[in-house]
Amino acid sequence: MSFTLSAAALTACSDDKDATSATPAPGTLDIEVSHVVGSAPLTLNSSTFYTTASGQQFKVSTFNYYLSNFKLKKADGTEYAAPESYFLIRESDPATKAFTLKDVPAGDYTSLTFTLGVDSVRNVSGAQTGALDPSNGMFWTWNSGYIYTKLEGSSPQAGGNQQLVFHIGGFKKPNNTIRTLSPSLNGAVVQVRNGRTPTVHLQADVLKMFTGVTTIDFAKLSNTMGGPSSVLVADNQAAGMLRVDHVHGN
Amino acid sequence: MFRNRLVWLALVGLAGPLLAACTPDADVAPAWEVPGATVPVNFPAPVYPVDQNPPTREAFELGRTLFYDPRLSRTGDISCGSCHQQFVAFAHQDHRLSHGVDNRLSTRNAPALQNLRWRRELLWDGGAKHLETMPLAPITNPVEMDETLDGVLAKLNADPTYQRRFEQVFGRKPIDSQQLLKALAQFTAALTSSNSRYDKHARREAGGELSAAELRGLAVLRQKCASCHAGELFTDESYRNNGLDAAFAADSGRAGITGRPQDVGRFKVPSLRNVALTAPYMHDGRFRNLREVLDHYAGGMVESATLDAQLRQSGSQPGIALTEAEKTDLLAFLATLTDEAFVRDPRLAEQ
């Protein structure tokens, strides 16, 4: 034990010397998301209906989704993967719509990549905590795995009780709904420095769940919990639900 | 961390004999260790390794209390142990289908809980993909325990004894879902059955002598059954349609998870360990004894689109050709898979 301790102490000394002379101190990056329905801000349980591109009406009572596995890339191709970056965003809880990546190496980043959903490994890694706690209501118990996006609401065009239940999840082929996104920064450079925290402002458009690759007709599809129908919605989401609205330099 | 554990074990090892030396021999009890903490030498490497949730006595005993606590159900009537009884290898004696709260009935037979460290997927359809998250299925299923995760946590956090025991094990409060699930896994992962007469035979240990009929049965099993009931765990962990029905309207089995038509009517191949104790048999508990099961395999199967290819290899009638003598020998061998030490281990019993 004493050998181990002294070795660690020596290592720590030499590390410190290197750090002060060469590598600049890391910084932080803030991410903020806002939710819209087309050009209007999303309001849960709104008094009036929203309208899809194909003219169907709907309201939203729940809108939750996971963003995870954030990666930042510099112009020279070097990439930083933020460890343990799992975030559950809930429209009903404003505190979840802003979060921070800490200890990001200083640098000028020209590309941002993240997962809409939860990687397959974490779906089968046992009891998790924090954003991935099954208590958050984003975990299937009968066919275990995470719900990546949960949108619930209603539509007069939906059959039966007119409820909309879109629980998008599943990680096994052919019904994998994990999508990796790299929305354009529109030429912006994210400058991470010690003492200077840039903010990337993302915008998620609910309408894009129902249009894009496949137009969703609520009369035919109003309830999905994984499976082939969820794949259609995931493909729509990947085609443009999340975009970078702007980047603050701070 | 690991190094510290080794040092600690070494210290205990030293202190143990010194202390024991001072007490009369008659009072020396064998050291208490968590059951299943050692991988049996005749078993493959576990899927859920021991160091992922390292067994400790406090955590194991906490998991055991939870396993036998009916407060995990909405009504406070049904515990995990209600449908998983130790004396029948943690299956449910005499019950074809699982009984839930308010006398609700499941569509499936409660399986034996044993050697769960070696399971990649659990339940008859493989819907549960990890030992730690598996209890969420029965806890929240309306025809089983019909409780919510938040409901269970609220009850546990309202109990000072649970508060104290959880904090002792995990060093933080309040009790959260990760603690609950890891504590339960301490108990379920400990359910290792590896000391049947067959095991002693396989490991060439004392007490492992098999009779001529038992050895003939083992040979029949390895020849005619081992393509599914494979290896030392006596299952290949696959999902198969073994010719029970022509259609599967009531329960599509694996297809309910995958959504694939080729999985309709497929169910998990169960282990044969302790099989003499775990009647009734099949996913819906339709067979009362092992003779009925063997009769089904030998001549009772019905055709369907997804009937397993392994069962179509002998002539026109699907199934496995078995003579009456072979059935008798198989029954003799299957009894050697009964692990009396496992079903009587007081450490696994409700306290």
Interface residues (C-beta under 8 A of the other chain):
Chain A: M1 T4 N123 V124 S125 G126 A127 Q128 T129 D133 P134 S135 F139 T141 W142 N143 S144 G145 K172 N175 G227 P228
Chain B: R3 V7 Q52 N53 G127 A128 K129 H130 L131 E132 T133 M134 L136 A137 I139 T140 N141 L149 D150 L153 D176 S177 Q178 L180 L181 K182 A185 G256 I257 T258 G259
